[in-house]
Amino acid sequence: MRFFKKLRAGSGALAVAAMLAVTAAGPAGAITGDYVKDTEHPFVGLIVFYDSDGGFNHRCSGSLLTPTVFLTAGHCTAGASSARVYFQQDAGADWSPATGIDPDTGYPSICAAGTEGTQCATSDEMYNYGYTSMDAVPETKDAGLVILDQPIELSEYGRLAAAGTLDSLASKRGQQDTTFTSSGFGISAASPSAGETSFRERLMAESKLTNLTSASADGYNVQTNGNGKGLGGTCNADSGGPLFYGTTQSNIITGITSFNHNRYCKGTNFSYRTDRQDVINWIKANTTEAEFGQIDFATAD
């Protein structure tokens, strides 16, 4: 799920990139442009949200910080009643419109036999930092947490950047050479003529820093560019996925994929900064002492 804020001043309207039905041809989502399959970050998952009746609502991406603490976007958790997370790289690649399910993973409605607690987990405990609307950009608090019912034991988890890690980049000369990497599931190509292509696989792509202080960033968001000259961007349902500080080998999370201004994912990308003390305090307030103590905080090399 990914939101696109219209550029026309005063419209107050949003083009909502929620995939409201698996069979719909509408927005779905993943990394676009010069992407590669992401086998580097096993803690990045495809999360499916359900309504109060248990029906499929939308999907997003996110990062496991500990065996049970899953970080995503606030606009993803807002309004949802329950969720399921898949950690397979090809989580929904074999989804069948005939059966409505992926036979290998169970996406989007069940965990396939033998995968619950190892590659798949459920949850009905979700938190929203305070997201209400993208009309509030850049101040909207687009962070969400999902606490898993079944712990997922992995060899590594996402590392959160320490508070203020990106601050120096706001005025640093040559900041365009600063590399970030996005990871997520879904749309891999989008255009007015060809529509949208979604592999439902975990993909990743590098981008470069554009701005930390523009009108749409203002210190709350990281603005990066992609799609062209060896770079890749983000698109629908990358929402909630991590923005890593560095190349594709990095696991230091500095942002949560949030929005952009282009319906077909060709423009710059905006990620809600997680290297802010207020965000870290919010995560601490919504996790147990043991859970928060397991989160690895890192400064960029």
N, C-alpha and C positions, 0 to 999 in steps of 0.2 A: 504494500500500500504506500502511495506517495502522493503528496499534495503539491499542486502547482498554483502559485499565487498569480492572479492576473495582473498585468502591468497597467491597465487602464485605471487611473486614479479615481478613487471614490466609488468604485464598483461594489466593493465589499463582498464580491462573489468569489467562490473557489471552484476550480475544476477538481473534483474529488477523485483520486485515483485508487479507489477501493475496488478490488475484484469481488463483486457482489455475488457472483455465481461462477462455479468452476467451468460451466459450459459457455459462459459469456465470452464474446470476442473483445470486450472492453479491457481496460488497463489491468495488468497483472504485475509482473516485474522482475527485473534483475539488471546486472551490469551491462552497459552498452559500450560499443566502440571496441578498442583494442584490449579485449579481455582474454584471460586464460582460465582454465578450470582451477578452482581453489582447493587444493589438497593440503595447503599450508596451515589452514586455520580450522581444525576440526570442531572448535567450540562455537563457530558461527552456524546458527541454525535457522531453518525455515519454520516460522511460527504461524499457526492457523488459529484464528479467533472464532468463537461461536456465540450466538445470542442466547437469551434466557431459555429458549426452547431446545437448545442444543444444535440448532441449525448453523451451517457454514455462513460466516459473515464476511471475513476478509483475511488476507494473509500479509505478513510482513517478514522482516529479517531481524536478527538480533545476535547478541554475544553472551556466552556463558562465562561469568566471572568466577564462579565457584561451582561445585557440583549441583547446587540448587538455585543460584541467583543468576537470572537471565535478564540482561539489559536490552531494552528496545526503545521505540519512540512513544511519547505520551499520546500522540494521535492514533497509535495502534491499540493501546490498552483502553483508551477512553470508550466507554459504552459497551465493552465486551464483558461477558459473564464467565467464560472459561476459555481455555486454550490448550493446544497440543503443539509440541516442538519436535521437529525431525532434524537429526544431525547428519544424515547421509549426504554425501556430496551431490548425489543425483536423487534428491529426496522425492521429487515428483515427476521425474523425467519420463516415466512409463505410464503416467496417468492416462486412463482410457475413457473417452467420452461415452463409450457403450456401457461400461460398468460403473463409471463414476469414481473409480478408485485406482491407485497405483498398486499393482499386485505384489511389488517387492517391499514397499514401505508402509502401505496402508493409507497414504496421503489421499484425501485430506480429512478423513473421518475416524480412522482407527490407527493403532500401532500394530504393525504386522507381527505375526507370531514370533516370539523370541526376541523382539526388539525393545519392548517396554523396559525402561531402566538401564538400557545399554545404548541404544541409538534413538530412542523416542521417549517422551515424557509428557505427562498431563499436568494441568494446573487449574485451580479456581481461585488462586490468590494473586491479585494483580494490583499495581499501584500506578497512579498518574501524578506526575509532579505538579500539575496545575494547568495542563493544556485545556484550553477551551475553544480556540479558533486560530487559524492561521492569519486571520485579520489583524492579530496582535503582533505579527512579525515586525521587528526582530525580537521583541521581549517575551514572546510566548515560550513557556517552559516545556519544551518538547522532549521530555524524558519519561520513560516508563520502566517498571520492573515487573517481572513475572517470577514467582517462587515455585519451583517445580515440586511435584508430589514425589517423584522418584529421582534420587540423585544420579547424575551422569558422571561417572568416573572417567577422566581423560588424562592423558600425559601432560597436557598443558591447557591453560585457560587464558582468556583475554586479560591483559594487564592495563589498569587504568593509569593514565598519565597523572602525575602529581599536580596539585593546584598551581595554576600560573605557568604551566609548561610552555604554552604558546604565546604568552604575553609579549615576549621580546620581538616576536615576528610582526607585531603591529606597526613598528617603525623601522624594521630592519631593511637595509638596502639589499637588493638582489633577492628579495623574498620569492620571486617567481621561480627560483631554482629549488625551492623547498618541495620535496616530494611527499605525497600522501597516497595511501592505498585504500580503496573501498572494496568491500566484499558483501555479496548478497545474492538473493535468488530471484529469478523471474524474467522480465522483458529484456531481450538481448538485442532487439532492433525495433524501431518504431518510425513510421512515416505516414503522411496523409494518404499515399497511394497504396502502399503495401500493407498497411495496418501494423500489427504487433506480433512479434515472435517471442515466445516464452519457453525456455528450456526447463525451467524449474530446477535448475542446478545451481550449486554454489560456485559463483564466478568472482574473479577479482580483476581490478585494473588500477593502474597508477594515474595520478593526476598531479597538477601543480597548484600551489597556493596562489590565489588571486587577491584576496583581501580579508582582513579581520575587522575593518572599521567602516565599511560601506554602509549605506542606509539600510540594507537588508541584513547586515552582519552586526555592526555596532557592538562588537565585543562578545555577543552571545553566540554567534555562529561563525563557522569557518567557511569561507567562500573559496571553492576550488574550481578549476576548469578541466575539461576533458574532451573526449570525442574528436580525435585528430592528432596528427603528428606524434603517433605512438602513445597517445593518452586515451583513457576511457572514462566515461562518466557513469552516473547512476540514473535509475528510472523507477517506474512504479514497482512497489513491493520490495524495493531495496530499503524502504523506510525502516528505521530501527537498526539497520546494519551498521557495523563499525567503520569509522574513518581512522585508519592506522597512521601514525606519524612515522613516515619512512617508506621504504620500498616494500615489495610483496613479502619479504621475510619478516617484517615488523609485526609484533603483536601488541604494541602500545596503542591503546584506544584514546583518541583525543576528541572524538565527536561521534554523534549519532545521526545517520542520514535522515534529513528532515524534509527539504523541499527544493524546488527550483522554479524558474519562471517560464519554462518552455514546455508546451504540451507534448512535444515529441523528443524530450530529453536531450536536446542539442545544446542547451545553454550551460551556464555555470551551475554548480551544485552547492547546496548549503547544508552543513551539518551542525547540529546543536552541540556546543562545546561541553565536554564532560570534565575538562581540567579547570573547573570553577569550584571554589570552596563550597558555595551554596548547593551545588549539585551533589558533591561528595557528602555533605551533611545530610541531604535528603536521602541518599542511598543508605547511609548509616542509620537514619531514623526508621527506615522501613525494612531493615534486616535485623536478625538477632545478633547479639554480640559475637557469637561463634561464626556466623556467616560473614559478617563484616570483617572479622579478623582473618578470614581466609583470602580476602581480596588482595591482590598484589598490586601495589602502586609503584610506578616507575618514572624516572626522569629520562628524557630522551638522551641518547648517546651523542 
